[in-house]
Structure formats: C-alpha cells, structure tokens
C-alpha cells in the first residue's frame, strides 16, 4: 500500500507540474501577442505622425502669431508652437455642459517652466 501511494503522489506531482508549465506557456504567448500588437500600433502611429508633419500648414501666420503671443502671455516665456489642432468642428453644437467640462479639464493642467 505504501508503494502504491508513493507512485500515485509522484504521478500527481508530475501532472501538477505539467499543468503549471502549460499555463505559464499560455500566459507567455498571450503577453508576446499583445507586445507584437502594441509594436504594430506604435509603428502605425509613427507613420501617421510623419504624414501629419509633412502636411501643408493650413493656418495663416497672423493667427499663429496671435496664438503664440497668447500662450506666451499665459506661460510667461519664449517657446515654439509645434502643433495646433481644432478640438471641435465649427459645425458642432456647443452646450454649456461641454463648455464647462472643457474648461475644467484645461484648467487642471499645470504648466511648468523649463529651467
């Protein structure tokens, strides 16, 4: 009876170890899949950013200078405006709810000066 019990425990141990390593292998494959997926998405974002950088400027220089001056007044210093994009199209109806939310969100950002 003692020999039978030992062989059953050994078999049970081997089955347990096999299950653990199988699950770990599955987890490693899932993580590797998500890493490849993330790398693919990042490459797509880089391509989109490169294409956006090559686009022709659609904002006139006067507007760009006025925006730069307004930001320089708020921040208090010299800097370069690299990107300006419209948050809402002019055709989108603005509600007090969305205006208040946008104001709260923009007011929560703090800008630190570079030293």
N, C-alpha and C positions, 0 to 999 in steps of 0.2 A: 504494500500500500504506500509506503514511503517513497519508493522509486517512481511509482505512477504519479504521485503528487508533484514530485520534482520535475518530471518531464512535462507535465501539464503547465506548471508555472513557467518553465523555460519557453514553451510554445507560446504561452500567453504574453510573455515579455517580448518575444520576437514580433508577434503580431502588433503589440502596442508601439514598439519602436518603428515598425514599418508604417503604421498609421500616422505617427507623429512626423516622420520624414516626408511622407506623401503630402500631408497638409502643408508643411513648410515649403515644399517644392511648388505647390499650387500658389501659395502666397507670394513666393519669389517671382513666379511667372506673371501674376497679376500686377505686381509692382513694376516689373520690367515693361509690361504692356503699357501701363499708364505713363511711364517715363518716356517711352517712344512716342506716345500720343502727345505728350506735353512738348517734346522736342519738335515734333511736326508742327504744332500750333505756334510755337515760338518762331520757327522759320517762316511761317506764313505771315506772322505779324511783322517780321523784319522786311519781308518783301513789300507788304502794304505800306510800311513806314518809308521805305526807299522810294516807292512810287509817289507817295504824298509829298516827299521832299522835292521831287523833280517836277511837280505841278507848277504851273504858272501862277503867279500872285494874282489874286482876284480882288484885293483890297487896295484902294488908292493910297498914295503916300501921305496925303493930308490926314486921312482917318487913322492911318498907322501912327503918325506923329502925335495926334491927339490922344490916342490910347496910351502910347508910350509916356507921354507927359503926365497923364492922369495916374498911371501906375507908379511913375517916379515920385509923384507928389505923395502918394499914399505910403510907399515903401521908404522913400527918402534916400535916394541914391541913383547911381547910373547903372544901367544894365541893358541887355539886348532882348527885345521881344522876338522870340523864335517862332511862335505859333499862335494864331488867333483863329478860333472857330466859333461859329454861332451855335448856341445851345438849343434854341428853338427857331423854327422857321417863322417868317413874318406872318404866315397864314394860320399858325397855331393860335387858338384862343387861349388867352391867359386868364387864369382865375385868381382871386385873392388867396385861395388855398395854396396854389402852386407858387405864387409870388412869395408868400410868407415862408414856405418850405425852402425855396431857393435862397432867400435872404438869410435864413437861419444857417443853412449849410455853408454859404460863402462867409458868413460872419464867424464861423467856428474855426476857420483856417487861420493859423498864425504864421506870419512871415518873419523869418529871422534874417538879420543882416549877416553878410559874409564878412569875415574879419581879415 
